[in-house]
């Protein structure tokens, strides 16, 4: 089977920027373990890849079945560029693929008439509201909603990483496959340092959508006379340079530079070490569909504090050690932090745990399920 995957792919697999790049990297890693897959071609519409980028990871270097392509360096790298859409359509027609798999943006595959499948990672029209001021964000959100609604209707086969996204595909009949985000098998293969009590971890891209500034302001309201060892570790991906500078200035203005540790652009191995040293995980985002970081935190049974969002609740529906708060209320975030810091016995008990029900669903199991969905699509097309 020859597969084309159109998705954001990390320029360097050791430094992915966001959950979609992590997902696409793990998917390719898992599919290459399946013997029936003859060739995988990844076409990245958002990042320019040089000829050396495919060889920055061991499994890609060893595989002759993997090809990494991207748009020309001189072209615009925007999610909803019409030029990029026609470049993708032309690329799909140049080579014969059994199936084309689009990720994240349905607009990329709207005019491709061959066998295709779409993975919905999030809701672009909702995410864009937090990237601009209210008037511009509202206008762009409605424009993207119109484009994406039309584009989603061109797909018959849909992979959902969260059932929360299903309501955005109800305009016409679809065939759905519910395949969650995987847990990286490398997470628990790392050497495990001793957990540090009252060490709170947040792993997120640095943007207004993720509400990092609200988390810092809420953490500054914690009574540190009661929790002398409290430490907030923010591991971020630099997606918005201006927002990173704003966060650095906010940390300096709160005089908590010794209690807030800001780590930017760590590699995956270093992020795994931060997971294993932490005693709690927090995610204060305004919008999430199925965050991969929650599944990674749950895999090692960290207590989790998360925004009260449908995507977060679905991602943690079978997890017991969780606490939800209102991301728009600093008082609610502060209360959740204080609630965790008071539970010293729970922290100590969880420091000894290392496995959970999230662990078995790694990238290789996910890849087998995705491959079965490819086979179903091929069989369905033959019947028609």
C-alpha positions as CSV (number, residue, x, y, z in Angstrom):
1,X,0.0,0.0,0.0
2,X,1.3,3.4,-1.0
3,X,0.2,6.2,1.4
4,X,0.4,10.0,1.1
5,X,0.0,11.9,4.4
6,X,-0.6,15.6,4.2
7,X,0.1,17.1,7.6
8,X,2.4,19.4,9.6
9,X,5.5,17.3,10.2
10,X,8.4,18.3,12.5
11,X,11.4,19.7,10.8
12,X,13.5,18.0,13.5
13,X,11.6,15.0,15.1
14,X,13.4,15.7,18.4
15,X,11.8,19.2,18.5
16,X,8.1,18.9,17.4
17,X,6.0,22.1,17.8
18,X,2.7,21.1,19.1
19,X,0.5,18.0,19.4
20,X,-0.3,17.6,15.7
21,X,3.4,17.4,14.8
22,X,3.8,14.8,17.6
23,X,0.8,12.8,16.3
24,X,2.0,12.8,12.7
25,X,5.6,11.8,13.7
26,X,4.3,8.9,15.8
27,X,1.9,7.8,13.1
28,X,4.7,7.5,10.5
29,X,6.9,5.8,13.1
30,X,4.1,3.2,13.7
31,X,3.1,2.7,10.0
32,X,6.7,1.9,9.0
33,X,6.5,-1.1,11.3
34,X,3.7,-2.6,9.2
35,X,5.0,-4.9,6.4
36,X,2.1,-4.2,4.1
37,X,3.0,-0.5,3.8
38,X,5.2,-0.2,0.8
39,X,5.9,3.5,0.8
40,X,4.9,6.5,3.0
41,X,5.1,10.0,1.5
42,X,4.6,13.0,3.9
43,X,3.8,16.3,2.3
44,X,4.0,19.3,4.7
45,X,2.1,22.4,3.6
46,X,3.3,24.5,6.6
47,X,7.0,23.9,7.0
48,X,9.8,24.0,4.5
49,X,12.0,20.8,4.7
50,X,15.4,20.5,3.2
51,X,16.8,17.2,1.9
52,X,18.6,16.6,5.2
53,X,15.5,16.9,7.4
54,X,14.4,13.3,6.8
55,X,17.6,12.0,8.3
56,X,17.5,13.7,11.7
57,X,15.9,10.6,13.3
58,X,17.3,7.1,13.4
59,X,14.2,5.2,12.2
60,X,13.8,7.6,9.2
61,X,17.4,7.2,8.3
62,X,17.2,3.4,8.2
63,X,13.9,3.3,6.2
64,X,13.9,3.4,2.4
65,X,10.1,3.5,2.4
66,X,9.8,7.0,3.7
67,X,9.8,10.2,1.6
68,X,9.5,13.7,3.1
69,X,8.3,16.5,0.9
70,X,7.2,20.1,1.4
71,X,6.0,23.2,-0.5
72,X,8.7,25.2,-2.3
73,X,10.7,27.6,0.0
74,X,9.4,30.6,-1.9
75,X,5.7,29.8,-1.5
76,X,3.5,31.1,1.3
77,X,3.2,28.8,4.3
78,X,-0.3,29.5,5.5
79,X,-3.0,27.1,6.5
80,X,-5.7,28.5,4.2
81,X,-3.5,29.6,1.2
82,X,-5.3,28.9,-2.1
83,X,-1.9,28.5,-3.8
84,X,-0.9,25.7,-1.4
85,X,-4.2,23.9,-1.9
86,X,-3.6,23.7,-5.7
87,X,0.0,22.6,-5.1
88,X,-1.2,19.8,-2.9
89,X,-3.8,18.7,-5.5
90,X,-1.2,18.7,-8.2
91,X,1.2,16.7,-6.0
92,X,-1.5,14.1,-5.3
93,X,-2.0,13.6,-9.0
94,X,1.6,13.3,-9.9
95,X,2.1,10.0,-8.2
96,X,-0.2,7.0,-7.7
97,X,-1.3,6.6,-4.1
98,X,-3.8,4.1,-2.7
99,X,-5.1,6.6,-0.2
100,X,-4.4,10.2,0.8
101,X,-4.6,11.1,4.5
102,X,-5.2,14.7,5.4
103,X,-4.6,16.0,8.9
104,X,-6.0,19.1,10.7
105,X,-7.2,21.3,7.8
106,X,-10.0,19.8,5.6
107,X,-9.5,22.7,3.1
108,X,-6.2,21.1,1.9
109,X,-8.1,18.1,0.3
110,X,-11.4,19.7,-0.8
111,X,-10.7,19.5,-4.5
112,X,-8.9,16.1,-4.5
113,X,-11.3,13.5,-6.0
114,X,-9.4,10.3,-5.2
115,X,-9.7,8.1,-2.1
116,X,-9.0,10.2,0.9
117,X,-9.5,10.2,4.7
118,X,-9.4,13.1,7.1
119,X,-8.2,13.3,10.7
120,X,-9.8,16.0,12.8
121,X,-7.3,17.2,15.4
122,X,-9.1,20.3,16.4
123,X,-11.5,23.1,15.4
124,X,-9.7,25.8,13.4
125,X,-12.6,28.3,13.5
126,X,-12.6,28.1,17.3
127,X,-8.8,28.3,17.7
128,X,-8.5,31.4,15.6
129,X,-10.6,33.4,18.0
130,X,-7.7,33.6,20.4
131,X,-5.1,34.7,17.9
132,X,-6.5,38.2,17.2
133,X,-8.6,40.9,18.8
134,X,-12.3,40.3,19.1
135,X,-13.4,42.0,15.9
136,X,-10.8,40.4,13.6
137,X,-11.0,37.1,15.4
138,X,-14.8,37.0,15.0
139,X,-14.5,37.8,11.2
140,X,-11.8,35.2,10.6
141,X,-13.6,32.6,12.6
142,X,-16.8,32.9,10.6
143,X,-14.8,32.9,7.3
144,X,-12.9,29.8,8.3
145,X,-16.1,28.1,9.6
146,X,-17.7,28.6,6.2
147,X,-14.6,27.2,4.3
148,X,-14.1,24.3,6.7
149,X,-17.8,23.3,6.7
150,X,-17.8,23.1,3.0
151,X,-14.4,21.2,2.9
152,X,-15.5,18.7,5.6
153,X,-18.5,17.7,3.5
154,X,-16.2,16.6,0.7
155,X,-14.8,13.7,3.0
156,X,-16.7,10.5,3.5
157,X,-14.2,8.9,5.9
158,X,-13.3,10.7,9.1
159,X,-10.9,9.8,11.9
160,X,-11.8,11.5,15.2
161,X,-9.2,11.8,17.9
162,X,-12.0,13.0,20.2
163,X,-15.8,12.4,20.0
164,X,-16.1,16.1,20.9
165,X,-15.3,17.0,17.2
166,X,-18.1,14.8,15.8
167,X,-20.8,17.5,16.0
168,X,-18.9,19.5,13.4
169,X,-19.4,16.8,10.8
170,X,-23.2,16.3,10.9
171,X,-24.1,18.2,7.7
172,X,-23.9,15.0,5.6
173,X,-23.4,11.3,6.3
174,X,-19.8,10.3,7.2
175,X,-18.1,7.0,8.2
176,X,-16.3,7.7,11.5
177,X,-13.3,6.0,13.1
178,X,-12.6,6.9,16.7
179,X,-8.8,6.6,17.2
180,X,-7.4,8.5,20.2
181,X,-4.0,10.2,20.4
182,X,-1.3,7.7,21.4
183,X,1.2,7.8,24.2
184,X,4.8,7.9,23.0
185,X,6.4,4.5,23.9
186,X,9.6,6.4,24.7
187,X,8.0,8.1,27.7
188,X,8.5,5.2,30.1
189,X,11.7,4.0,28.5
190,X,13.5,7.0,30.0
191,X,15.5,6.7,33.2
192,X,13.2,7.7,36.0
193,X,14.4,10.4,38.4
194,X,12.8,10.8,41.8
195,X,9.6,12.8,41.8
196,X,9.9,16.2,43.4
197,X,6.9,17.1,45.6
198,X,5.0,20.4,44.9
199,X,6.6,20.6,41.4
200,X,3.8,21.5,39.0
201,X,4.4,21.0,35.3
202,X,2.7,22.6,32.3
203,X,3.6,21.5,28.7
204,X,2.1,23.6,26.0
205,X,2.8,25.7,22.9
206,X,3.3,29.4,23.8
207,X,0.2,31.2,22.6
208,X,-2.7,33.1,23.9
209,X,-5.0,30.1,23.3
210,X,-3.1,28.1,26.0
211,X,-3.6,30.7,28.7
212,X,-0.1,30.6,30.1
213,X,-0.4,34.2,31.3
214,X,-3.5,33.3,33.3
215,X,-1.7,30.4,34.9
216,X,1.2,32.6,36.0
217,X,-1.1,35.2,37.5
218,X,-3.1,32.5,39.3
219,X,0.1,30.9,40.6
220,X,1.3,34.2,42.0
221,X,-1.9,34.3,44.2
222,X,-1.0,31.1,46.0
223,X,0.0,31.4,49.6
224,X,3.7,30.5,49.5
225,X,4.0,30.7,53.3
226,X,2.1,27.4,53.4
227,X,3.7,25.8,50.4
228,X,7.4,26.8,50.6
229,X,8.6,24.3,48.0
230,X,6.0,25.1,45.3
231,X,7.5,25.4,41.9
232,X,5.8,25.9,38.5
233,X,7.7,24.5,35.5
234,X,6.4,25.7,32.1
235,X,7.8,23.8,29.1
236,X,6.8,25.6,25.9
237,X,7.2,25.5,22.1
238,X,8.0,28.9,20.7
239,X,5.1,29.4,18.3
240,X,4.5,33.1,19.1
241,X,7.7,35.2,19.8
242,X,5.8,38.2,21.1
243,X,3.8,36.1,23.5
244,X,7.0,34.5,24.9
245,X,8.4,37.9,25.6
246,X,5.2,38.9,27.3
247,X,5.4,35.8,29.5
248,X,9.0,36.5,30.4
249,X,8.1,40.1,31.4
250,X,5.1,38.8,33.4
251,X,7.3,36.4,35.4
252,X,9.7,39.3,36.1
253,X,6.9,41.6,37.2
254,X,5.5,39.1,39.7
255,X,8.9,38.6,41.4
256,X,8.6,34.9,41.2
257,X,11.6,34.1,39.0
258,X,12.7,31.6,41.6
259,X,9.4,29.8,41.7
260,X,8.5,29.8,38.0
261,X,10.8,28.0,35.6
262,X,10.3,28.7,31.9
263,X,11.9,26.2,29.6
264,X,11.6,26.8,25.8
265,X,12.1,24.3,23.0
266,X,13.3,21.3,24.9
267,X,13.7,18.0,23.0
268,X,11.4,15.1,23.6
269,X,13.8,13.3,25.9
270,X,14.2,16.4,28.1
271,X,10.4,16.8,28.2
272,X,10.0,13.2,29.3
273,X,12.4,13.9,32.1
274,X,10.3,16.8,33.2
275,X,7.2,14.6,33.3
276,X,8.9,12.1,35.5
277,X,10.2,14.7,38.0
278,X,6.9,16.5,38.3
279,X,4.3,15.7,41.0
280,X,1.3,17.3,39.2
281,X,0.3,18.4,35.7
282,X,-1.8,21.4,34.8
283,X,-3.3,22.5,31.4
284,X,-5.2,25.9,31.6
285,X,-6.1,26.2,27.9
286,X,-9.2,28.1,26.6
287,X,-9.8,25.4,23.9
288,X,-8.7,21.8,23.5
289,X,-10.0,18.9,21.5
290,X,-7.9,15.9,22.6
291,X,-4.6,17.2,24.0
292,X,-1.8,14.6,23.7
293,X,-0.1,16.0,26.8
294,X,-2.9,15.0,29.0
295,X,-2.6,11.4,27.9
296,X,1.1,11.5,28.5
297,X,0.6,12.8,32.0
298,X,-2.0,10.2,32.7
299,X,0.3,7.4,31.4
300,X,2.5,8.0,34.4
301,X,-0.4,8.7,36.7
302,X,0.3,12.3,37.5
303,X,-2.5,14.2,39.3
304,X,-4.0,16.4,36.5
305,X,-5.5,19.8,36.8
306,X,-7.2,20.8,33.6
307,X,-9.7,23.3,32.1
308,X,-13.3,22.3,32.3
309,X,-13.7,21.7,28.5
310,X,-15.5,18.9,26.7
311,X,-12.3,17.8,25.0
312,X,-10.4,17.5,28.3
313,X,-13.3,15.6,30.0
314,X,-13.4,13.1,27.2
315,X,-9.7,12.6,27.2
316,X,-9.7,11.9,30.9
317,X,-13.1,10.1,31.2
318,X,-11.5,6.9,32.4
319,X,-8.9,8.6,34.6
320,X,-9.5,8.9,38.3
321,X,-7.0,11.5,39.6
322,X,-8.2,14.7,38.0
323,X,-9.6,18.1,38.9
324,X,-11.3,20.5,36.5
325,X,-11.4,24.3,36.8
326,X,-12.8,27.3,34.9
327,X,-9.9,28.7,32.7
328,X,-11.5,32.2,32.5
329,X,-11.4,32.6,36.3
330,X,-8.1,33.3,38.0
331,X,-9.8,32.5,41.4
332,X,-10.8,29.0,40.1
333,X,-7.2,28.3,38.8
334,X,-5.7,29.4,42.1
335,X,-8.1,27.2,44.1
336,X,-7.2,24.2,42.0
337,X,-3.5,24.8,42.6
338,X,-4.0,25.2,46.3
339,X,-6.3,22.1,46.4
340,X,-3.4,20.1,44.9
341,X,-0.7,21.5,47.1
342,X,-2.8,20.6,50.2
343,X,-3.0,17.0,49.2
344,X,0.5,16.0,50.3
345,X,-0.4,12.4,51.0
346,X,-1.8,12.0,47.5
347,X,1.4,13.4,46.0
348,X,3.5,10.9,48.0
349,X,1.4,8.0,46.9
350,X,1.4,8.9,43.2
351,X,5.2,9.4,43.3
352,X,5.5,5.6,43.6
353,X,3.2,4.8,40.7
354,X,4.6,4.3,37.1
355,X,1.9,2.6,35.0
356,X,-1.7,3.2,34.0
357,X,-4.3,2.1,31.6
358,X,-3.1,4.8,29.1
359,X,0.3,3.1,28.6
360,X,-0.7,0.2,26.2
361,X,-2.1,2.5,23.6
362,X,1.2,3.6,22.0
363,X,2.0,4.7,18.5
364,X,2.3,1.1,17.1
365,X,-1.2,0.2,18.2
366,X,-2.6,3.5,16.9
367,X,-0.8,2.8,13.5
368,X,-2.4,-0.6,13.2
369,X,-5.9,0.9,13.8
370,X,-5.2,3.6,11.2
371,X,-4.0,1.0,8.8
372,X,-7.2,-1.0,9.3
373,X,-9.2,2.1,8.5
374,X,-7.2,2.5,5.3
375,X,-8.1,-1.1,4.4
376,X,-11.8,-0.5,5.2
377,X,-11.8,2.6,2.9
378,X,-10.2,0.6,0.0
379,X,-12.7,-2.3,0.4
380,X,-15.6,0.2,0.6
381,X,-14.5,1.9,-2.6
382,X,-14.3,-1.5,-4.4
383,X,-17.8,-2.4,-3.4
384,X,-19.2,0.8,-4.8
